[in-house]
Amino acid sequence: MSDGSATRRAIVAHEADNVATLVDNRLDAVRLAGGGPVAPGLSFGHKVALRDIAEGEAVVKYGVAIGRATRPVARGEHVHVHNCG
């Protein structure tokens, strides 16, 4: 059970990245260590949006476009096959 102060650790490898990769399993935390929001329940290794991403906009990880948002993605939201293609 979280006391509300737990934060998620994540990797942002490049300044152009608009997603971060989660590197812990604090599933109940709702903030990234850097202060941004993160949806609860996301497992280690999953991606989270660092800012709002518009439908059709490139999803960028490691400075490289890895897909395009298939719908608008809110800051802190899980980024995966359901909204990135």
C-alpha positions in Angstrom: 0.0 0.0 0.0 1.4 3.4 -1.0 1.5 6.3 1.4 1.1 8.7 -1.5 4.8 9.7 -1.7 6.1 6.8 -3.8 7.4 7.8 -7.2 8.2 5.8 -10.4 11.7 5.6 -11.8 12.0 5.9 -15.5 14.6 6.2 -18.3 14.6 9.1 -20.7 17.5 8.4 -23.1 17.3 11.4 -25.5 16.2 15.0 -25.2 13.8 14.4 -28.1 12.0 11.5 -26.3 8.3 12.1 -25.6 8.0 8.8 -23.7 9.9 7.3 -20.8 10.5 3.7 -20.0 9.5 2.6 -16.4 12.3 0.8 -14.5 10.6 -0.3 -11.3 7.4 -2.0 -10.3 5.9 0.6 -7.9 2.5 -0.1 -9.4 0.5 2.1 -7.1 2.7 5.3 -7.6 1.1 8.0 -9.7 4.1 10.3 -10.2 7.4 10.0 -11.9 10.5 10.8 -9.9 10.9 13.9 -12.1 7.5 15.1 -11.1 5.3 14.2 -14.0 2.2 12.0 -13.8 2.1 8.3 -14.5 -0.9 6.0 -14.7 -1.0 3.5 -11.9 -0.6 -0.2 -12.6 2.0 -0.1 -15.4 4.7 -2.8 -15.2 8.4 -2.5 -15.5 9.6 -1.8 -19.0 6.4 -0.2 -20.2 6.3 3.3 -21.7 4.6 6.4 -20.4 3.9 9.7 -22.2 6.1 12.6 -20.9 3.7 15.1 -22.5 0.5 15.1 -24.5 1.0 13.4 -27.9 -1.4 14.3 -30.7 -3.0 11.7 -32.9 -0.7 11.0 -35.8 2.4 12.5 -34.0 5.6 10.4 -33.8 6.2 8.5 -30.6 9.9 9.0 -29.9 12.1 6.7 -27.7 15.9 6.8 -27.7 15.7 9.8 -30.1 14.0 7.6 -32.7 10.4 7.5 -33.9 9.1 4.1 -32.9 5.5 4.6 -34.2 2.7 7.2 -34.4 0.0 7.9 -32.0 -3.2 6.3 -33.3 -5.3 8.6 -31.0 -4.5 11.4 -28.6 -2.3 10.3 -25.7 -2.4 12.3 -22.5 0.7 13.1 -20.4 1.3 10.2 -18.0 -0.7 7.7 -20.0 0.5 4.3 -20.9 1.9 4.1 -24.5 1.6 0.7 -26.1 0.0 -1.1 -29.1 -3.5 0.2 -28.1 -2.5 3.8 -28.9 0.7 3.6 -30.9 1.1 2.0 -34.3 
